[in-house]
């Protein structure tokens, strides 16, 4: 009777650590295999599975009471994988220069860009940065700024016109 009472109670220490160890032992390998099938890379699958279990352990006192804690851990791993894919996709959209650059010229370019952007009204500058540099759609930028997609496109057109006038030497 004493043995069964001890095995049912969570271990003394951080939020049922023995409970988590049993959960980890049962679910780590299936999650690892699943993430390997999703990613096709053993190392990435290991990273994702380990990160998911670390996050689960940090919240174990809440997660262990869920109806499907293993499903939650799978969701953590899959969401982390999706986030990595989004970061990779964003990185591939950034221009890459293969030519060695002059740091002074880069500094001058950044300074020129800063000055040009400072000449724009706040709304036009915000839209220009969100769409041209961050790659958002008009709808996404509109959601961020709390305006319609049409208003975003109007501001973007006006910002580009103003920059064109300034760069050509015409009055803005």
N, C-alpha and C positions, 0 to 999 in steps of 0.2 A: 504494500500500500504506500509506503514512504517513497519507493522508487517511482511509482507512477505520478505521485504528486510533484516530485522534483522535475520529472521530464516535461510536465505540462507547464510549469511556471517558467517565465522568461528568466534567463540567467541574470544574476546580479551584474551590474555594469551598464554599459551604454545601451539602453533601449533594446534589450533582448538580443545581445550579440550572438548567443548560441543559436537562437532562432534564425538569425540572418545567415549564419554559417551553414545551417542545414538548407536554407533556401538557395544560397549561392551554390552549394554542392550539387543540388538537384537541377538547377536551371542554367548554370554557366555554360556547360558544353552545348546544349541545344541552342542557346542564344548565339554562341560563337559560330556554330555551323550555319545558322540562319544568316548571320551577318556576312559570313564568307560567301554564301550563295548570292547575297545581295550585292556585295562589293567586288567579289572575284579576287580579293587580295587578303591573304592570311593576316598580315601585319595590321592592316587597316581594320579588319574584323576584330582582332584582339584589342586594338585601341578602343573601338566603339563598345565592345562588350564590357571591357574593364571600366571605361568611363560611365557606362550605364549603371553598373553595379556600385561604383563609388557614389554616384548621385542617389541611388536607391538607399544605400547605407546611411547617407546623411539624413534621409527622410524616413528611415525605416519605421520609426514609431507610428507614423501615419500610414505608410504604404502597407505594412503588414496587416492592417485592419481592412484593407480593400477587398472587394469581392474577388478580384483577379490581379494579385500583385505581379505575377510573371508577365501578364499582358502589359502592365504599366512599364515594366523594365524593357520589354520589347519596344514599346512606343518611345521610350527615352532614347534607345539605341538608333531606331529608325529616324527619329527627328534629328539626332546628331549627324547622321549620315546625310540627310537632306540639307542640313546647314552647311556641311562641308562641300557638297555639290554646288550650292549657291555661291559660296565663297570662291570656288574654283572657276565657276562660270563668270563671275564678276571680274576675277583676275585676268581671264583670257580676253576680256573686252578692253582692258587697258592697253594703250599703245606701248610697244616695247621698242626701244631704240637699240640697235646693235652697234651703232657708232659711238666711240668714246666721246663724251661731251665735255665742254669746257665749263667748269663749275661757276666761273664768273659770268659767262653768258647765260647759264641757267638762272643764276641769281637775278640778272638783269631782266630776263624773260618773266620770272615770277613777280618782280617788282612792277613791270609794265602791266601784267595781267591784274595785279592788285589795284593799280591806279585806274585802269579801265573799268573794273568792276565797281570801284568806289564812285564813279561818275553816274552809275545807273541808279534809278530809284530802288528802294528796298524790294518791292514786289517783283520787279524785273530781274534783279540780281538773284533773288531766291529761286525763281523759276529757271533761270539760266543754269544755275548750279545744280539744281535737282535733276533737270532733264539732260543737260549736256555732259556734266561730270559724273553724276551718280547713275545715269542711264535709266531714270524712271520714265514711265509713260505719262502722258498728260493726265490720265485718270489718277494715277498714283500720286503725282505731284499735287493735283487738286485736292486729294484726300488729306495730304500732309498739311497743305496751306489752308484748307477749309474753303476752297473756291471751286467753281466748276471747271471741267476739262477745257471748255471753250475759253474761259477767262485765262487759263494757263497758256493756251496756244496764242492768244492775243498778246499777253505779256511777253512771251518768248519772241514773237515776231517783232515787237517794238524794241526789245532789248537787242536783238540782232541788228536791226536797222540802226539803232543808236551807235552800236559798236562799229558798224560799217562806216557810218558818217565820220566818226572820230578817227578811225584808222586811215581813211582816205583824205583826211585833212579838211573836210567840209564841216561847217558848224553843225552841232548836234541839236 
